[in-house]
Amino acid sequence: MNGSTAVKSLITREELSAELTYIASIAEKRFADLDRQDELRKMISEQAVIIAAGGSVNPAGVISLLMGIMGVGAVIDNRKKQSAIIKQAQEIASLQKSIAING
């Protein structure tokens, strides 16, 4: 390695384990979100088929569909909040590393 290479921060096994647990929890939430989106698409398709077939609109189905759409909106809002929190956590970690390196 040459002198221009950035200093690698040392990490403990516990810190690495905590990071992996955190990443796994994010993945689980995202898979659950994808499942909700798939269910919403299915509900939209079912309503479209009923309407296209000349059947009457099922009010309970429409209400369920609207609630699903509202749920997706809440998930999007939570994603924005989560991104802001992650960004702040990264900035704090960067400052902590800088303080540790510079004393």
MDAnalysis code that builds the backbone (N, CA, C; Angstrom):
import MDAnalysis as mda
import numpy as np

u = mda.Universe.empty(309, n_residues=103, atom_resindex=np.repeat(np.arange(103), 3), trajectory=True)
u.add_TopologyAttr("name", ["N", "CA", "C"] * 103)
u.add_TopologyAttr("resid", np.arange(1, 104))
u.add_TopologyAttr("resname", ["MET", "ASN", "GLY", "SER", "THR", "ALA", "VAL", "LYS", "SER", "LEU", "ILE", "THR", "ARG", "GLU", "GLU", "LEU", "SER", "ALA", "GLU", "LEU", "THR", "TYR", "ILE", "ALA", "SER", "ILE", "ALA", "GLU", "LYS", "ARG", "PHE", "ALA", "ASP", "LEU", "ASP", "ARG", "GLN", "ASP", "GLU", "LEU", "ARG", "LYS", "MET", "ILE", "SER", "GLU", "GLN", "ALA", "VAL", "ILE", "ILE", "ALA", "ALA", "GLY", "GLY", "SER", "VAL", "ASN", "PRO", "ALA", "GLY", "VAL", "ILE", "SER", "LEU", "LEU", "MET", "GLY", "ILE", "MET", "GLY", "VAL", "GLY", "ALA", "VAL", "ILE", "ASP", "ASN", "ARG", "LYS", "LYS", "GLN", "SER", "ALA", "ILE", "ILE", "LYS", "GLN", "ALA", "GLN", "GLU", "ILE", "ALA", "SER", "LEU", "GLN", "LYS", "SER", "ILE", "ALA", "ILE", "ASN", "GLY"])
u.atoms.positions = np.array([
    [0.841, -1.186, 0.000],
    [0.000, 0.000, 0.000],
    [0.879, 1.240, 0.000],
    [0.403, 2.265, -0.669],
    [1.168, 3.505, -0.686],
    [0.643, 4.468, 0.365],
    [1.330, 5.549, 0.528],
    [0.994, 6.507, 1.574],
    [-0.303, 7.256, 1.330],
    [-0.820, 7.244, 0.104],
    [-2.045, 7.987, -0.194],
    [-3.315, 7.192, 0.106],
    [-3.160, 5.936, 0.468],
    [-4.321, 5.106, 0.768],
    [-4.979, 5.577, 2.064],
    [-6.291, 5.665, 2.053],
    [-7.033, 6.107, 3.236],
    [-6.840, 5.117, 4.373],
    [-6.871, 5.627, 5.586],
    [-6.717, 4.799, 6.769],
    [-7.992, 3.984, 6.953],
    [-7.830, 2.657, 7.093],
    [-8.987, 1.798, 7.331],
    [-9.326, 1.867, 8.805],
    [-10.611, 1.965, 9.085],
    [-11.010, 1.968, 10.482],
    [-11.127, 0.530, 10.943],
    [-10.731, 0.302, 12.155],
    [-10.832, -1.030, 12.720],
    [-12.234, -1.228, 13.246],
    [-12.700, -2.445, 13.150],
    [-14.055, -2.762, 13.603],
    [-13.990, -4.043, 14.425],
    [-14.787, -4.089, 15.444],
    [-14.807, -5.285, 16.286],
    [-15.832, -6.273, 15.741],
    [-15.770, -7.493, 16.212],
    [-16.740, -8.511, 15.800],
    [-18.157, -8.106, 16.209],
    [-18.278, -7.503, 17.383],
    [-19.590, -7.088, 17.855],
    [-20.181, -6.000, 16.958],
    [-19.343, -5.044, 16.546],
    [-19.815, -3.976, 15.664],
    [-20.239, -4.540, 14.310],
    [-19.432, -5.467, 13.780],
    [-19.765, -6.089, 12.500],
    [-21.063, -6.877, 12.617],
    [-21.216, -7.597, 13.709],
    [-22.444, -8.364, 13.934],
    [-23.654, -7.443, 14.014],
    [-23.491, -6.316, 14.698],
    [-24.589, -5.350, 14.810],
    [-24.956, -4.775, 13.442],
    [-23.943, -4.474, 12.624],
    [-24.205, -3.958, 11.282],
    [-24.945, -4.978, 10.436],
    [-24.521, -6.237, 10.514],
    [-25.175, -7.288, 9.735],
    [-26.628, -7.489, 10.183],
    [-26.860, -7.432, 11.477],
    [-28.223, -7.559, 12.003],
    [-29.085, -6.417, 11.486],
    [-28.529, -5.218, 11.493],
    [-29.254, -4.046, 11.009],
    [-29.584, -4.192, 9.519],
    [-28.602, -4.610, 8.735],
    [-28.815, -4.777, 7.291],
    [-29.872, -5.854, 7.031],
    [-29.824, -6.943, 7.796],
    [-30.819, -8.010, 7.637],
    [-32.222, -7.506, 7.971],
    [-32.334, -6.652, 8.992],
    [-33.661, -6.129, 9.358],
    [-34.195, -5.213, 8.260],
    [-33.317, -4.444, 7.631],
    [-33.745, -3.588, 6.519],
    [-34.220, -4.456, 5.353],
    [-33.476, -5.533, 5.063],
    [-33.861, -6.430, 3.972],
    [-35.228, -7.057, 4.242],
    [-35.479, -7.480, 5.468],
    [-36.776, -8.069, 5.816],
    [-37.903, -7.063, 5.591],
    [-37.684, -5.816, 5.992],
    [-38.709, -4.781, 5.810],
    [-38.962, -4.524, 4.327],
    [-37.898, -4.542, 3.539],
    [-38.058, -4.292, 2.108],
    [-38.778, -5.444, 1.418],
    [-38.494, -6.688, 1.831],
    [-39.219, -7.826, 1.275],
    [-40.695, -7.749, 1.637],
    [-40.992, -7.351, 2.861],
    [-42.394, -7.197, 3.283],
    [-43.069, -6.115, 2.448],
    [-42.347, -5.042, 2.166],
    [-42.885, -3.966, 1.337],
    [-43.173, -4.477, -0.075],
    [-42.254, -5.265, -0.619],
    [-42.473, -5.837, -1.953],
    [-43.685, -6.759, -1.962],
    [-43.869, -7.521, -0.887],
    [-45.048, -8.389, -0.780],
    [-46.327, -7.561, -0.790],
    [-46.326, -6.437, -0.054],
    [-47.506, -5.553, -0.037],
    [-47.769, -4.980, -1.423],
    [-46.705, -4.597, -2.125],
    [-46.875, -4.059, -3.475],
    [-47.446, -5.120, -4.411],
    [-46.966, -6.357, -4.297],
    [-47.496, -7.446, -5.124],
    [-48.982, -7.657, -4.846],
    [-49.358, -7.624, -3.578],
    [-50.764, -7.801, -3.207],
    [-51.610, -6.663, -3.772],
    [-51.093, -5.449, -3.729],
    [-51.814, -4.300, -4.270],
    [-52.008, -4.454, -5.780],
    [-50.962, -4.879, -6.481],
    [-51.086, -5.102, -7.931],
    [-52.144, -6.162, -8.230],
    [-52.152, -7.205, -7.426],
    [-53.123, -8.284, -7.603],
    [-54.545, -7.742, -7.410],
    [-54.729, -6.923, -6.372],
    [-56.056, -6.367, -6.105],
    [-56.505, -5.453, -7.245],
    [-55.595, -4.655, -7.779],
    [-55.929, -3.762, -8.898],
    [-56.318, -4.588, -10.120],
    [-55.543, -5.629, -10.387],
    [-55.836, -6.489, -11.537],
    [-57.195, -7.159, -11.392],
    [-57.502, -7.652, -10.193],
    [-58.789, -8.310, -9.968],
    [-59.943, -7.337, -10.194],
    [-59.816, -6.108, -9.694],
    [-60.878, -5.118, -9.891],
    [-61.017, -4.763, -11.369],
    [-59.891, -4.649, -12.072],
    [-59.934, -4.326, -13.504],
    [-60.616, -5.434, -14.290],
    [-60.359, -6.682, -13.944],
    [-60.998, -7.801, -14.635],
    [-62.507, -7.785, -14.391],
    [-62.908, -7.523, -13.165],
    [-64.339, -7.473, -12.838],
    [-65.023, -6.369, -13.636],
    [-64.398, -5.198, -13.688],
    [-64.979, -4.069, -14.423],
    [-65.008, -4.362, -15.919],
    [-63.914, -4.927, -16.460],
    [-63.837, -5.234, -17.888],
    [-64.859, -6.294, -18.288],
    [-65.159, -7.199, -17.378],
    [-66.126, -8.258, -17.673],
    [-67.559, -7.756, -17.573],
    [-67.733, -6.497, -17.229],
    [-69.064, -5.919, -17.156],
    [-69.743, -6.171, -15.826],
    [-68.977, -6.680, -14.878],
    [-69.545, -6.920, -13.562],
    [-69.618, -5.641, -12.764],
    [-70.319, -5.709, -11.680],
    [-70.428, -4.530, -10.828],
    [-69.179, -4.413, -9.953],
    [-68.909, -3.211, -9.563],
    [-67.742, -2.950, -8.721],
    [-68.062, -3.388, -7.297],
    [-67.144, -4.119, -6.729],
    [-67.301, -4.592, -5.357],
    [-66.845, -3.480, -4.413],
    [-67.768, -2.861, -3.663],
    [-67.378, -1.755, -2.770],
    [-66.318, -2.168, -1.747],
    [-66.444, -3.372, -1.213],
    [-65.448, -3.835, -0.242],
    [-64.080, -3.959, -0.903],
    [-64.070, -4.409, -2.158],
    [-62.802, -4.522, -2.894],
    [-62.172, -3.172, -3.153],
    [-63.011, -2.178, -3.488],
    [-62.507, -0.821, -3.740],
    [-61.945, -0.221, -2.453],
    [-62.670, -0.419, -1.357],
    [-62.185, 0.093, -0.066],
    [-60.859, -0.564, 0.292],
    [-60.787, -1.867, 0.092],
    [-59.544, -2.590, 0.373],
    [-58.409, -2.078, -0.505],
    [-58.722, -1.820, -1.776],
    [-57.730, -1.292, -2.710],
    [-57.238, 0.081, -2.268],
    [-58.151, 0.953, -1.885],
    [-57.773, 2.293, -1.432],
    [-56.919, 2.233, -0.172],
    [-57.269, 1.351, 0.732],
    [-56.471, 1.203, 1.953],
    [-55.074, 0.696, 1.621],
    [-54.981, -0.183, 0.630],
    [-53.672, -0.671, 0.193],
    [-52.826, 0.439, -0.392],
    [-53.454, 1.292, -1.197],
    [-52.731, 2.423, -1.780],
    [-52.250, 3.368, -0.688],
    [-53.089, 3.613, 0.301],
    [-52.679, 4.475, 1.416],
    [-51.518, 3.838, 2.176],
    [-51.541, 2.526, 2.311],
    [-50.454, 1.822, 2.995],
    [-49.146, 1.967, 2.248],
    [-49.192, 1.889, 0.921],
    [-47.979, 2.069, 0.121],
    [-47.443, 3.479, 0.290],
    [-48.355, 4.465, 0.362],
    [-47.928, 5.855, 0.589],
    [-47.220, 5.996, 1.923],
    [-47.726, 5.313, 2.943],
    [-47.086, 5.364, 4.258],
    [-45.709, 4.723, 4.212],
    [-45.582, 3.637, 3.454],
    [-44.279, 2.968, 3.322],
    [-43.280, 3.898, 2.643],
    [-43.723, 4.599, 1.603],
    [-42.835, 5.543, 0.910],
    [-42.382, 6.640, 1.867],
    [-43.308, 7.160, 2.663],
    [-42.969, 8.193, 3.639],
    [-41.958, 7.654, 4.656],
    [-42.182, 6.432, 5.115],
    [-41.241, 5.823, 6.068],
    [-39.866, 5.628, 5.449],
    [-39.820, 5.283, 4.154],
    [-38.538, 5.125, 3.467],
    [-37.763, 6.438, 3.451],
    [-38.480, 7.544, 3.192],
    [-37.829, 8.854, 3.174],
    [-37.258, 9.181, 4.552],
    [-38.049, 8.902, 5.587],
    [-37.579, 9.158, 6.948],
    [-36.381, 8.273, 7.273],
    [-36.457, 7.002, 6.876],
    [-35.363, 6.075, 7.149],
    [-34.089, 6.517, 6.439],
    [-34.214, 6.995, 5.209],
    [-33.044, 7.479, 4.468],
    [-32.400, 8.659, 5.181],
    [-33.217, 9.564, 5.702],
    [-32.687, 10.721, 6.420],
    [-31.975, 10.278, 7.693],
    [-32.550, 9.309, 8.399],
    [-31.925, 8.810, 9.631],
    [-30.605, 8.130, 9.314],
    [-30.584, 7.312, 8.265],
    [-29.342, 6.618, 7.877],
    [-28.274, 7.627, 7.499],
    [-28.653, 8.666, 6.753],
    [-27.690, 9.700, 6.353],
    [-27.101, 10.383, 7.583],
    [-27.961, 10.711, 8.546],
    [-27.471, 11.347, 9.770],
    [-26.547, 10.404, 10.546],
    [-26.895, 9.125, 10.609],
    [-26.067, 8.159, 11.319],
    [-24.708, 8.024, 10.645],
    [-24.688, 8.049, 9.316],
    [-23.419, 7.966, 8.587],
    [-22.567, 9.203, 8.838],
    [-23.204, 10.356, 8.886],
    [-22.463, 11.592, 9.164],
    [-21.871, 11.557, 10.570],
    [-22.635, 11.068, 11.526],
    [-22.140, 10.961, 12.899],
    [-20.975, 9.982, 12.963],
    [-21.116, 8.839, 12.281],
    [-20.037, 7.849, 12.274],
    [-18.781, 8.422, 11.635],
    [-18.961, 9.190, 10.576],
    [-17.821, 9.819, 9.904],
    [-17.122, 10.806, 10.834],
    [-17.914, 11.596, 11.558],
    [-17.331, 12.540, 12.512],
    [-16.595, 11.805, 13.634],
    [-17.186, 10.723, 14.122],
    [-16.547, 9.947, 15.175],
    [-15.224, 9.358, 14.703],
    [-15.178, 8.870, 13.469],
    [-13.939, 8.325, 12.924],
    [-12.894, 9.428, 12.783],
    [-13.339, 10.594, 12.321],
    [-12.436, 11.724, 12.151],
    [-11.849, 12.136, 13.483],
    [-12.687, 12.180, 14.502],
    [-12.218, 12.544, 15.850],
    [-11.232, 11.504, 16.367],
    [-11.546, 10.221, 16.121],
    [-10.671, 9.143, 16.599],
    [-9.316, 9.186, 15.899],
    [-9.324, 9.478, 14.597],
    [-8.074, 9.528, 13.839],
    [-7.253, 10.749, 14.217],
    [-7.909, 11.902, 14.373],
    [-7.194, 13.145, 14.636],
    [-6.943, 13.378, 16.125],
    [-7.525, 12.536, 16.931],
    [-7.299, 12.644, 18.380],
    [-8.165, 13.685, 18.936],
])
